[in-house]
Amino acid sequence: MFILDLNTVKKYIKNLNVIDSDNIMISKLSQPKFYLKILGIPYLIEDTNISISSDIIEKILQSTYIFNDVVLTLKPKVIKVSSKLDMAVIWIDI
C-alpha cells in the first residue's frame, strides 16, 4: 500500500511542468539499518507454559536503562529455534 502511495506521488511530481524531473530522487520507505539479535533466551516463560512474545520483549526493553534512547522501528520478532528446544532468537530493529 505504501509503495503504491509513493509511486502516485512520484508520478504526480514528474508530471508537473515547473519541476525538472531529471533531478527528482526516487522515493522509498525508510529501511532499518541497525538490528540486535539476542540468542539463548528461553522460549517459554519460567514455570509456565506461556511463550515469550514481542509485547513482553518491549516491556523488558523499556525497563532496561541501556535502551533509554533507543527507538524501535518495528515490533521485536521472536523465533523459536527448534520444536524440540526451549530456546528463542529475538530480532530487534532499532
C-alpha positions in Angstrom: 0.0 0.0 0.0 2.8 2.5 0.9 4.7 1.7 -2.3 1.5 2.5 -4.3 1.2 5.8 -2.5 4.9 6.6 -3.1 4.5 5.8 -6.8 1.4 8.0 -7.1 3.3 10.9 -5.6 6.3 10.3 -7.8 4.1 10.2 -11.0 2.4 13.4 -9.9 5.6 15.3 -9.3 7.2 14.1 -12.5 4.2 15.4 -14.5 4.4 18.9 -13.1 5.9 21.3 -15.7 7.7 23.6 -13.2 9.9 20.8 -11.8 13.0 19.4 -13.6 12.0 15.7 -13.5 15.6 14.6 -14.2 16.7 15.8 -10.7 13.9 14.1 -8.7 15.2 11.4 -6.4 13.3 8.1 -6.3 11.1 7.9 -3.2 11.3 4.9 -0.9 10.4 4.0 2.6 13.0 4.0 5.3 14.6 0.7 6.0 16.1 -0.2 9.3 19.9 -0.5 9.1 20.6 -1.5 12.7 19.4 -4.5 14.5 20.1 -6.5 17.6 20.0 -10.3 17.7 19.6 -11.8 21.1 20.4 -15.5 21.5 19.8 -18.0 24.3 16.5 -16.7 25.6 14.0 -19.4 26.9 11.0 -19.6 24.6 8.7 -20.4 27.5 8.4 -18.1 30.5 9.9 -19.9 33.5 7.4 -22.1 35.4 4.6 -21.5 32.9 3.5 -22.8 29.5 3.3 -19.3 28.1 5.6 -18.4 25.2 7.6 -15.2 25.2 6.0 -12.5 22.9 7.1 -9.3 21.3 5.0 -7.3 23.8 6.9 -8.9 26.7 10.2 -8.1 25.0 9.2 -4.4 24.5 8.3 -4.1 28.2 11.7 -5.5 29.2 13.5 -3.2 26.8 11.6 -0.2 28.2 12.7 -1.1 31.8 16.3 -1.5 30.9 18.5 1.6 31.1 20.7 0.7 28.2 17.7 1.1 25.8 16.6 4.5 27.2 17.4 6.4 24.0 16.6 3.6 21.5 13.6 3.8 19.3 12.2 0.5 17.9 11.4 0.8 14.2 9.4 -2.5 14.2 8.0 -4.9 16.8 10.6 -7.4 18.0 10.5 -10.7 16.3 10.6 -13.8 18.5 11.6 -17.0 16.7 11.6 -20.5 18.3 14.9 -22.2 17.4 13.5 -25.7 17.2 10.4 -27.5 18.1 12.4 -29.7 20.4 14.3 -27.0 22.2 13.0 -24.3 24.6 15.2 -21.6 23.1 14.3 -18.4 21.2 16.1 -15.9 19.0 14.9 -12.3 19.2 15.4 -9.7 16.5 15.1 -6.1 17.4 15.2 -3.4 14.7 16.5 -0.1 16.1 
